[in-house]
Amino acid sequence: MSNQTAQSSKKPTYRLGFAPRTGTDNSGQPTLGYPIEIGAVFERRDAEKGMIAKFQIVPTDLKDGVLFLMPVRSEPESASASEKAAA
């Protein structure tokens, strides 16, 4: 199995999101638009080397917005079992 195949079979640690800046509010603070999921972050085999971010979408306004990480939540066991039964 190649490294790329091994990496893609792992589950991500974080979801990668982006919210574009849409303007400013009355107090001069930046306002953000609706956040969208643009990729995922995976752990590396050697954790001391950091993590890998894999983008599915690269926003054109990436420099004028906010990137954020959201933890991936595991599905409840009952949901997984019902999905397997439906397949």
Secondary structure, 3 states (H helix, E strand, C coil): CCHHHHHHHCCCCEEEEEEEEEEECCCCCEEECCCEEEEEEEECCCHHHCEEEEECCCCCCHHHEEEEEEECCCCCHHHHHHHHHHC
